[in-house]
Amino acid sequence: MVPAAIPSPSSGEIDVGPASVHVYGLMYAIGVFAAVALTSRLWERRGGDRALVHEVALWAFPAGLIGGRLYFVATSWSEVPQHWWGPLAIWKGGLSIWGGIALGTAVGVWRLRRAGADVAAFMDVAAPGLLVAQAIGRVGNYFNQELFGRPTDLPWALEIAPAHRPSGYGGIATFHPTFLYELLFDLALAGVLLLLLRRGRIRPPGVFALYVAGYSGFRIFEETLRIDPSHHILGLRLNFFVAVALCVAGGAWFLRSQRRASTEPPTGSSRTSRSLRANASG
C-alpha cells in the first residue's frame, strides 16, 4: 500500500434521515444545476433570456441521461445487472458521456430551433457548463470506486477495495485516479473556454467545437490508462477510437467555423442582433 494514497469511500451512498441517497445520482443533479446556472449567466450577458436556458435544460438533460445509458448498455452489456430493471439501474455501471452529450445536444438543438434562437451562439455558452457538470459527475465515480486506471505507486494513487478491483488485479491496492485527472482537466478546459468567450474573437460554434476536440483529446490519453471492462479493437479500448474520431471531427469543425465566409461579426459583438434571436420563443 502506498502511504500517501487517496482512500476510497466505504460506500457509494449517504444516509439522509431514514433514506439512503446514491452519491452518483446526487452528483448528477448538482452538475445539472451548476451547468444551468453558468449557462444562464453567460446567455444573459449576450442579451439572451434565462428562461430559454431552463427550457432547453428541461429537455436536453433528461435526453442526455437516456442517451448516456443507452450507449453504456450497447457497449458494456456485460456490466449491466442481469435483471429486467438492469438497463435502468444507472447506479450499476452508470452512464457514458458520449451518448449523453450526443442525444442531449441533439434534443437541445431541436428545442432551440423551435424557439427561433441562435443555436450556434447558445452552444458556445453552454460548453463551459457542460464541462463543469462532467467534472462534478466524476465525484460520483469516486464514490462508486469505478473508472480508475492502471496500478501505480504514485503519491496520489487511489486505493480501491478488493470488491471493486478488476479480474487479475486482486492483489493490487492502488491505481491511477483517472476520475480525478478528468475532473481537473474538465475544470481547466472550462476556464479556457470562458476566457475565449470573454475575449469574443471566436465565431460560434467555435467554442463548442473546441470543447468537443479538447475533451476528446484528453480522453485519448485517459483511455490508455483505464482498465475497467470495455470492448477492444486491435488491442485498444473502443472509446479510444471514439475519442480519436471526435477529436479530429471537433478540430475540423472548429477550423471550418472560423474559415467560413460570414457577414456576422465575431462573438461578443452585436448584442442587439443576438438578443432578438435569443428572445424569440416561438
Sequence and secondary structure as in RCSB ss.txt:
>XXXX:A:sequence
MVPAAIPSPSSGEIDVGPASVHVYGLMYAIGVFAAVALTSRLWERRGGDRALVHEVALWAFPAGLIGGRLYFVAT
SWSEVPQHWWGPLAIWKGGLSIWGGIALGTAVGVWRLRRAGADVAAFMDVAAPGLLVAQAIGRVGNYFNQELFGR
PTDLPWALEIAPAHRPSGYGGIATFHPTFLYELLFDLALAGVLLLLLRRGRIRPPGVFALYVAGYSGFRIFEETL
RIDPSHHILGLRLNFFVAVALCVAGGAWFLRSQRRASTEPPTGSSRTSRSLRANASG
>XXXX:A:secstr
  TT B   S SEEEETTEEEEHHHHHHHHHHHHHHHHHHHHHHHTT  HHHHHHHHHHHHHHHHHHHHHHHHHH
 GGGS SSTTGGG TTTT   HHHHHHHHHHHHHHHHHHHT  HHHHHHHHHHHHHHHHHHHHHHHHHHT S BS
B  STT EE  GGGS TT TT  EE  HHHHHHHHHHHHHHHHHHHHHHT S TTHHHHHHHHHHHHHHHHHHTT
B SS  EETTEEHHHHHHHHHHHHHHHHHHHHHHS  SS  TTS HHHHHHHHT   
